Amino acid sequence: MTGGSGFIGGHVVAALCRLGADVLSVDRRQARTFRCHPGGDHAVTVIEGDLRDRAVVEQAVGRGTTCIVHLAAQTQVLRSIEDPRGTFDNNVVVTAALLERARQVGVASFVLASTNAVVGAGATGTLHEGVPLAPLTPYGATKAAGEMLLSCYNAAYGVRGVALRFTNVYGPNMSEKDSIVPRLMRVAADGTTFDVYGDGGQVRDYVNVADVVSAIVLALSNPAIAGPLVIGSGSSVSVTDLVDRVEKALGAKLDVRHVPAKAGEMPAVIVDNSSARRWGWEPAVSLEDGVAEVAEEWRAKS
């Protein structure tokens, strides 16, 4: 898998180890220790390297590889607007290289971490897999391109591809992330100010990393699943409401100010996860419980 040293990747590697899988993780970041069960560590083959290097791709995807979980990407929307070429190289060129290598060595399944930002311009109602692709940002466009490559390699070469369109993923061990939940936690810890873009009324869907992991495991284990699947809680809340929930979990008031909205921001993300549910996936962690778990983790570290 790629991106195994990241937030989602660390959870996925641990889950796959617990299931008895032989896991190889490739990441640009320094290798981490993967804790897979209480009181012990599981040995995972780790490659530290840049997947834009063909030699790293060939080393990571050797003959005998059965499945690829591709999580590594440039995921920051605002950075993609500032650096569209770099985002393309990281998200499209790398995905194409991995798929081509998968074809060469006979990989059976390829699971891609995607996003509902692939349908940005069509995001006027509830998002589902049938909404036309119309991204608003380079980030969304590169993920849409990845989905198209996945579809092509599925149809032309038989590499089963599943694109999981995650909503906003949160959960334990995300202190290095720049998404909204850890930013709120850092504001509370540092006593700084949290910037809300616009009026704070824009709504988002938040899905716990444990539920994301279960979706990835399902996509790997069921060979009948193919194409895109929306993976979200199915219940959206406003930014203002999320701030309130974090304050409740922390038992502290945050300093919040409103700033102008950014270009390319989707006004509402409300998703229909019924397709994933039909395959047997079910989000199990409520937003209240998930935020409380993250808040407890941050309190323990402070």
RACORWO-V236606 format. One record per helix or strand of 3 or more residues. SS is the DSSP state (H for helix, E for strand). FROM is the first residue (numbers start at 0). LEN is the number of residues. If there is no record, write none. Layout:
ss = [SS:SS]
from = [FROM:FROM]
len = [LEN:LEN]
//
This chain:
ss = [H:E:E:E:H:E:H:H:E:H:H:E:E:H:E:E:H:E:E:H:E:H:H]
from = [6:23:34:44:53:66:76:83:108:115:137:159:167:179:192:202:208:226:235:238:254:273:286]
len = [12:4:3:4:7:4:6:22:7:7:20:7:3:11:5:6:13:5:3:12:5:5:15]
//
